[in-house]
Amino acid sequence: MEMRLPQREPADDLPPRITVYEVGPRDGLQNEASIVAPTVKAELIRRLAGAGLGTIETTSFVNPSWVPQLADAAEVLEILGDEGRGPRRPVLVPNERGLDRALEAGVGAIAVFGSATETFAQRNLGRSVAESMAMFRPVVERALAAGLWVRAYVSMCFGDPWEGDVPVTQVVDACRSLMDLGCHELSLGDTIGVATSGHVVRLLDALESAGIGVDRIGVHFHDTYGQALANTLAALRRGVTVVDAAAGGLGGCPYAKSATGNLATEDLVWAMDGAGVETGVDLGALVETSVWLAGELGRPSPSRVVRALTGG
């Protein structure tokens, strides 16, 4: 029997096309307790590319003692060769040492990972928000000088497990500080999944008033409270066209234990296919990839669409 596809009823309040920024190989796997072999990670990236995902964040050059799962970053990129390089294969770098390793590996794009709150900045980076911005400045300057594309993540944009609610003005300040360094794109992180659709629109409005338009913004929602897709739709209706997602709905954050999985790429693609929004992604090939990955990890995929289409 052929795989069920959604009935396509074009939505005139959504953009005609979006970019899916696939974070599964990095953000999706970083919280896995058992170490995934570098050959499996490389195969995952190849399969995702084969399913039509153009932008894939491959790994992170973070200190191996912080995130042991990503200690094999250089090896994964070596296995991939040219498939792991270029402006659409970004890697996360925490500092100049991470940038040095990324440049040695020949990457074409990087991402830095800031915070909108002081507590998370201290727990994740071991320094204040202001100190982390100072740390990122030479990273971004050197990356731009080397011709790399640079993305800025801002975590805890909608709530913090230690500080609670995060004022929109505080988030805007952190975003402006990072974008003022010269980053090309900003990703708004709902690290613990507490955002709601009205909150999303309010933050996007505030960022636009601060000079950061939706054409430079991506959204990154976690599904802790089941709101990731609803929040994504709110952002798309506001004009955002870049959405972070992880194949199979994997993910979390090693420094925020209440964070659960990312928005599943399959769930996003299913919704977009039904709304007539182009993603360039073959849903069937993507589902096959997530089923394969679930087998490698030894547990079912968290994605609702994967489970529905495979009877899992």
C-alpha positions in Angstrom: 0.0 0.0 0.0 1.3 3.5 -0.8 2.2 5.8 2.0 -0.6 8.1 3.1 -0.1 11.7 2.1 -2.0 14.7 3.4 -4.8 16.2 1.2 -3.3 19.3 -0.3 -5.3 22.5 0.4 -3.2 25.5 -0.2 -3.1 28.1 2.6 -2.9 31.7 1.5 -1.7 32.9 4.8 1.6 30.9 4.7 4.7 31.5 2.6 4.9 29.6 -0.7 8.2 28.0 0.3 10.2 27.5 3.4 13.7 26.4 4.2 14.0 23.5 6.6 17.1 23.8 8.7 17.8 20.3 9.7 19.5 20.0 13.2 19.1 16.3 13.8 22.7 15.2 13.4 23.9 17.8 15.9 21.1 19.0 18.2 19.1 15.8 17.7 21.9 13.4 18.7 23.8 15.5 21.2 21.7 14.3 24.2 21.7 10.6 23.3 23.2 8.7 26.2 24.8 6.0 24.1 27.5 7.1 21.7 26.5 6.9 18.0 29.3 5.7 15.7 30.7 8.4 13.3 29.9 6.2 10.3 26.2 6.2 11.4 26.2 9.9 11.8 27.8 10.4 8.3 25.2 8.0 6.9 22.4 9.9 8.6 23.6 13.2 6.9 23.8 11.5 3.5 20.3 10.1 3.9 18.9 13.4 5.0 20.5 15.1 2.0 19.1 12.4 -0.2 15.6 13.1 1.1 16.0 16.7 -0.1 17.1 18.5 3.0 19.4 21.3 1.7 20.6 22.7 5.0 21.9 20.2 7.5 23.8 21.2 10.7 26.3 18.3 10.8 28.1 18.5 14.2 29.7 20.7 16.8 33.3 21.4 17.6 32.6 21.7 21.3 34.9 20.5 24.1 34.5 16.7 24.1 34.2 16.6 27.9 31.1 18.9 27.6 29.3 16.9 25.0 31.0 13.4 24.5 28.5 12.5 21.8 30.1 15.1 19.5 33.8 14.3 20.2 34.0 12.7 16.7 33.2 15.9 14.8 36.4 16.0 12.7 36.0 12.3 12.0 32.4 12.6 10.8 33.4 15.5 8.4 36.4 13.5 7.2 34.1 10.6 6.3 31.7 12.9 4.5 34.4 14.8 2.5 32.9 17.4 0.3 29.4 16.3 1.3 30.0 17.8 4.7 31.3 21.2 3.6 30.0 24.3 2.1 27.6 27.1 3.2 24.7 24.7 3.7 26.6 22.3 6.1 27.1 24.5 9.2 28.7 23.3 12.4 28.3 24.7 15.9 31.4 26.3 17.5 31.5 27.6 21.1 34.7 29.6 21.0 37.8 30.4 19.0 39.3 26.9 19.7 36.2 25.4 18.2 36.5 27.7 15.2 40.1 26.7 14.8 39.1 23.0 14.6 36.2 23.9 12.2 38.5 25.8 9.9 41.0 22.9 9.9 38.1 20.6 8.8 37.4 23.0 5.9 33.8 23.9 6.9 31.9 26.6 5.0 29.5 27.8 7.7 29.4 28.0 11.5 26.9 28.8 14.2 27.4 30.3 17.6 25.1 29.6 20.6 24.3 32.5 22.9 21.7 32.9 25.7 19.0 35.4 26.5 19.4 34.6 30.3 22.3 34.9 32.7 21.7 31.6 34.4 21.8 29.5 31.2 24.8 31.5 29.9 26.7 30.5 33.1 25.6 26.9 33.0 26.2 26.5 29.2 29.2 28.7 28.6 30.6 29.3 32.1 30.3 33.1 31.7 27.8 36.0 31.7 25.8 37.1 28.7 28.1 40.1 28.2 31.2 37.9 28.6 29.9 35.4 26.1 29.2 38.1 23.6 32.8 39.3 24.0 33.9 35.7 23.4 31.9 35.4 20.2 33.2 38.6 18.7 36.5 37.3 17.5 34.9 34.0 16.4 32.4 35.8 14.2 35.0 38.3 12.9 37.4 35.6 11.9 34.7 33.4 10.4 33.5 36.3 8.2 37.0 37.2 7.2 37.4 33.5 6.1 34.3 33.8 3.9 32.1 31.6 6.1 28.3 32.0 6.6 27.5 32.6 10.2 24.4 31.9 12.2 23.6 33.0 15.7 21.4 30.9 18.1 19.8 32.5 21.0 18.5 30.1 23.6 15.9 30.6 26.3 14.0 33.1 24.2 10.6 32.2 25.6 11.3 30.9 29.1 14.1 29.6 31.4 13.9 26.7 33.8 15.8 28.7 36.5 14.6 32.2 35.9 11.1 31.6 34.7 9.5 34.1 32.3 12.0 36.0 30.2 11.1 39.6 29.3 10.8 40.2 25.5 13.0 43.3 25.8 15.8 41.1 27.4 15.6 38.7 24.5 15.7 41.5 21.9 18.8 42.9 23.6 20.6 39.5 23.4 19.6 39.1 19.8 20.8 42.6 18.8 24.1 42.0 20.5 24.7 38.9 18.4 23.5 40.2 15.2 25.5 43.4 15.6 28.6 41.2 15.4 27.7 40.6 11.7 25.9 37.2 11.8 23.8 36.4 8.7 20.9 34.7 10.4 19.3 34.5 13.9 17.7 31.4 15.3 15.2 32.0 18.1 15.4 29.0 20.5 12.5 27.9 22.7 14.9 25.7 24.6 12.4 24.2 27.1 9.4 24.3 24.8 7.2 26.7 26.8 6.4 29.2 24.0 2.9 29.9 22.8 1.8 31.4 19.5 1.0 34.9 20.7 4.3 35.1 22.5 6.1 34.1 19.3 4.4 36.9 17.3 5.1 39.5 20.0 8.8 38.6 20.0 9.0 38.8 16.2 7.3 42.2 16.2 9.7 43.4 18.9 12.7 42.2 16.9 11.4 43.9 13.7 11.1 47.2 15.7 14.7 46.7 16.7 15.8 46.4 13.1 16.0 42.5 12.8 13.5 41.6 10.2 11.8 38.2 9.6 13.9 37.7 6.5 17.0 37.1 8.8 15.2 34.9 11.4 14.8 31.2 11.9 12.7 29.6 14.6 13.7 26.6 16.8 10.9 25.1 18.8 10.9 22.2 21.2 7.8 20.2 21.7 7.7 19.8 25.5 4.1 21.1 25.8 3.0 20.0 22.3 3.2 23.5 20.9 6.2 23.3 18.5 4.1 23.0 15.3 1.5 25.6 16.4 4.3 28.0 17.2 6.0 27.4 13.9 2.8 28.1 12.0 2.4 31.4 14.0 6.0 32.4 13.0 5.3 31.5 9.3 2.2 33.6 9.2 4.3 36.4 10.5 6.7 36.0 7.6 9.4 33.7 8.9 10.6 31.2 6.2 13.4 29.3 8.0 12.4 26.5 10.4 14.7 24.4 12.5 13.6 20.8 12.9 15.2 17.4 13.7 14.5 14.2 11.8 12.4 11.9 14.0 11.8 14.6 16.6 15.1 13.8 18.4 16.8 16.2 20.7 17.1 18.0 24.0 19.7 20.0 25.7 22.4 18.6 28.0 22.2 21.8 30.1 18.4 22.1 30.4 17.0 18.8 31.6 13.4 19.9 31.1 14.0 20.3 27.3 12.5 17.5 25.2 12.7 16.8 21.5 12.8 19.2 18.7 10.0 19.8 16.3 10.1 16.6 14.1 11.0 17.3 10.5 8.4 14.8 9.4 5.6 16.6 11.3 6.7 19.9 9.8 6.9 18.5 6.2 3.5 16.8 6.6 1.9 20.1 7.6 3.6 22.0 4.9 2.7 19.4 2.2 -0.9 19.7 3.3 -0.8 23.5 3.1 0.8 23.6 -0.3 4.1 25.0 1.1 7.1 23.8 -0.8 10.0 22.3 1.3 11.9 20.3 -1.3 11.7 17.3 1.1 10.6 13.9 0.1 8.4 12.8 3.0 8.7 9.1 2.2 12.5 9.1 2.1 12.6 11.2 5.3 10.4 8.7 7.1 12.5 5.8 5.9 15.6 7.6 7.3 14.0 8.2 10.7 12.9 4.5 10.9 16.5 3.5 10.0 17.8 5.9 12.7 15.4 4.6 15.3 16.7 1.1 14.6 20.3 2.3 15.1 19.3 4.0 18.4 17.2 1.0 19.5 13.9 2.8 20.2 10.9 4.1 18.3 10.9 7.6 16.7 9.1 10.3 18.8 7.7 11.8 15.6 3.9 11.5 15.4 4.0 11.4 11.6 6.6 8.6 11.5 4.5 6.6 13.9 1.3 7.2 12.0 2.8 6.3 8.7 4.6 3.2 9.9 2.2 1.9 12.4 4.8 2.4 15.1 
